Amino acid sequence: MNKYENDFVYGRDRLKKLLIATAIGCALSFFMPKYSYVQVAFMCMTCVLFATALVCIFKYCRCPNCGKVIFFGVLAVKSCPRCHRNLVTGKKMRKQ
């Protein structure tokens, strides 16, 4: 039994979690003593999480209908900017 409707919904959910973890790592890095090993570790963790978020966007955050990568607004967009179909249901969206 699959919890997600399609790869886009899975990618968007995974991206939210990665961005939250990246923000936490960045904040922890900021509040650690300067030039300590712990600060460097959190900084490296933040960079790795950010790179993983970019990979997640290019792998999963695509329109299920036309295949366009949705980079900007991926967490808020409801329909594909190219084919104007709903990203979850695949139905054609009306103009607003």
N, C-alpha and C positions, 0 to 999 in steps of 0.2 A: 504494500500500500504506500503510495507516494504522497507525501505531505504537500508538495508544491505542484501548482498547475502546469508550469513550464520552466525552462531554464532561466528566463528573465526574472521571474519571481524569486527563484532560488538565488540568483546572482544579486538581486537587490537586497534580499535579506542578509546574505553573507557580507555584502559591502557595508551595510549599516554596522554590523558587528566589528568589521575590520576598522572602520573609521572611528568608532568609539574607542577601540583598543589603541589605535594610533594616537588619539587625543590624550588618552590617559598616560601613555608612554612619554609623550612630549611634555606633559605637565610634570610628571615625576622627574624627568630629566632636568627640567627647569628649576625644580626645588631642591635638587641634590647639591652638595658642596661642589664648588668649581674644581674642575680638573681631577675629579676622583674617578676611580674605576667604575663605580656604580653609575655615575652620570654618563660615562662613555658607553656602558652597557645599555642603559635606557635609550640613549641616542641611537645606538646601532639597532636596537629593537624597533624603535620608531621608524627608522629608514626601511627596515625589512618589511614591517607591516604596511607601510605606504606603498612599497613596490608590489607587495602581494595584492593590495587593493587595486592597483592599476592592472595587474594581470587578471584579476577577477572581472574588472570592467570589460576588458577586451575579449575575455573568454565567454562570459555568461550574459552580460548586459547588452544583448542584441535583440532587435525586433524579431519575434518568432515568425513573422510573415515575410519580410523582405530581407532580413539579415543585417540591417544597418546597425552599427555600433552606436549606442546612445550614451554619450560621454557626459555632456552637461545636463544637469537636471534629472539625472537617472533616478534619484530618490523621490522626485515629485511628479514626473511626467506620467500621464495616463495613456496617451496615444503616441504612436510613432510619428516623428516629424516628417518622414518621407511618404509613407503609404497611408497615414491617417487612420490606422486601425488600432483598436484597443489592444494594449500589450498583454492583457490577461485573457480576455475572451476571444480576441481575433476579429470581432465584429467591426464593421465600418463605422467611424464616428461621424456625427453630424457636425456641420460647421457652426461655430458659435460667434 
